[in-house]
Amino acid sequence: MSRSAPLVLVHGNPETAAIWNPFLRLLGRDDVVTLSPPGFGAPVPPSFDPSVQAYREWLAARLAVFSRPVDLVGHDWGGVHVAQVAMHHPHLIRSWASDALGVLAPGFVWHSMARIWQTPEAGEESVRQLFGGDLDRRRQVVAGLGITGDAGEAVAAAIGPEMGRAVLSLLRSAAQPAMSRFGEDLGKARAAPGLALIAAEDTDRSNGTPEQHRWAAERAGAQAVVLDGAPHWWPSENPGPAAEALTRFWRTLEDQ
């Protein structure tokens, strides 16, 4: 039987690593590393230009320091970064899981807020409203998104102008047809076992429709699992279904 791989978690927008805390309590593991993308709970280095490709290479560089391939899990934009690494740096991972594969499917349409962020001037005004203001105002924004409890408090404390600038740069690098073109490489992700997480209660479909998730999973050679009762922010709001699905998935790898 092979040794378990270290577990690496990558979160998305507008989040910090605190989003994972309820999920981690369910796993009860002591070999987990949470990575915060620049601008999302971590400083943006002076030379870093937030883009889809830049975050892919940032994550690959962080994974390269591990002594052996890892099990990599991403939520929201973290799920996009994970899929990008699975496609372009599969030697760094034993397995991967993402809840955002749908954004790489043909016909994916960005949600309304993302399209505003991709629009000059309108995007800048939006991030001033959402990522500015005092702590009480930021708490209202986070609660409106559906992030609650200690995770919501931590996210509210962390969002600000730097995160807003990262959001604008990242989303503009991802304006269609960019994501569809990135999705053309999904077949390369077959090099490592993958799992597509479909949050059943993610009614906004901000990461794609269930059909788009399944299409991308099939292209990537990944299994697909529906997380019953899980909303978009499942790591903090209802992590149980994902914890169960991922634990089952990792167990299948131990005898390989």
Beta strands, then each sheet from edge to edge (+ up, - down):
strand 1: 7-10
strand 2: 32-35
strand 3: 70-74
strand 4: 93-98
strand 5: 194-199
strand 6: 223-227
sheet 1: 2+ 1+ 3+ 4+ 5+ 6+
end
